[in-house]
Amino acid sequence: MEIQGKVIAVMEPKSGVSNASGNPWMLQEYVIETHDQFPRKMLFEVFGEEKIRQFSIQVGEELTVFFDINAREWNGRYFNSIRAWRVDRYDPNAPQNPIPTAGTAVPTQAPFPPAQPATQAAQPAQPAQPVQQQQPDFLQQNAEEDLPF
């Protein structure tokens, strides 16, 4: 899944040591706000010190965040985790569909083949024959048996 918007908050990193493996871990949370008519906010996390440094997310940046959602149970309650696995920066003022400029390749062929092959198009048209349609099996049954169960 993905969301696009502006980073409005960067939380303090959290770290600890895994009870299961004994390995250290680090997690940092961020809040992003969309640019929709009714803006939405979403808290997401980046797990791992390497990823936190690699993404280097700052307040005010325009991002596309690719994430996974997972729920985990703790003491009989479930909590959602929205974890980013990729972050792309973008410019919201850039045109969405840029116009080709000099030196840009422009396709010269139509994107779809012709509807009929050339050999069929040269043949004279024949009058259409009426098509007899059969009723589906469920319509041919007895009227008392029209319920599906």
N, C-alpha and C positions, 0 to 999 in steps of 0.2 A: 504494500500500500504506500501511498505517498501523500504529502501535504505540502503546500507552497505558501509562504508568508514571511513575515518579519519577526526576528527574534526580539522579544520584549523583556526577557529576564534570563539570567544565567545564575543558577544556584551554586552554592559551595560544593566542592567535590566531597564525596563520601568514600571511605575506604575501610578495610577490615581484613580479617583472615578467615578463610573458609573453614567451617567446622569439619566438613567431610574430607577435604584434601589437605588442609593446612597451608594452602597457597594464598598469597595476598591478592586482594581485588580492589578495584577503584571504579566508582560510578559518579557521573555528573548529570544533573537534570537541567533542562532548558524549557522555556515557554515560547511557543510560536503563535502568532496571530495571523489569520488569513485576511485577505483583502476582499472578501465577499461583501454583498450588500449588507448582510448581517454577520459581521466578523465573528469568527470562532477562535477560541484559544485552546491549545493542546499542550500538555506537559509531556515531554518525551525524555528518554535517558540515553546516554551513551555509556556503554560498559567497556572497561579496559583502559588502562593508562595510555597505551599506544594509540587507540582510537581517539581518545580525548585530545591528545596532542596533535594527531593527524588532522582532525576536523577543525580544531582551534576556533570554535564558534564564539562570536562576540555579539553583544547587544547591538541591535540596529541593522544587522546583516539580513539580506533577503536570501532565503534558502528554499530549496526543494529538499525535503527530508523523506527518505525512503525508510519504512519501518515495519516491524512485525509486532503483532499484539498477542500477548499470552496472559492467561489468568493463572494465579497460583493460590493454593489454599493455605491458610494459617489460622489455627485455633477455630476451625469450623466456618471461617469466612473466606471469601474469595476476593482477590485484588488483581486489578489489571496492570500489566507492565507493557509500556509502549517503548520498544527499544529500536533506536536508529541503527541501521547497518550501512547507510550511505548518505552523504550530504553533498549537494551541489549548490554552488552559489550562482545567482542569476541577477540580471539587471531588469527591474520591472518596467523601465522606460524604453527598453529595446523593443522594436517591432516584432510581433509574433510570427508574421509571415513576410520575411524580407523579400523585396523585389530584386530579381537577379541583376547584378551589375556587370559591367564590361569584363570579359574574361570568364564569366560563369557559364558553365554548360547548360543549355536549355534543351529539353527533349524535343526532337523533331518529328517523332511518330506519335500517332494517337495512342492513348493508353489501352484501348480495347480493340480487338480485331473486328472486321466488318461483321454484320449480323448474319449474312449469307455468303457462302463461298461464291466466287465469280461464276463458276459453271452452273450453279443453280439459278443465279440471277438472270442468265441469258435465256433460260427456257421460258416458253409462254406460260402464263398462269392458267391453271385448270380450275373449273368451278369447284367450290368446296362441297364435299359430301356431308350430309347431316350425320352427326355422331350420335349413336345410341348409347346412352349411359345406363349402366345397371345400378339398381339400388343397392346400397350397402347391406350386408347381412343383417345388421341390427334392425333395419327397416322392413325386412321381409318376414320377420317373425310375427307371431300372433299378437294382437293388440293387448291381450291380457298379460303378456310377458314383456311389457315394455320397460320394466324397472331393471336397473343394472344389478340388483342384488337379490 
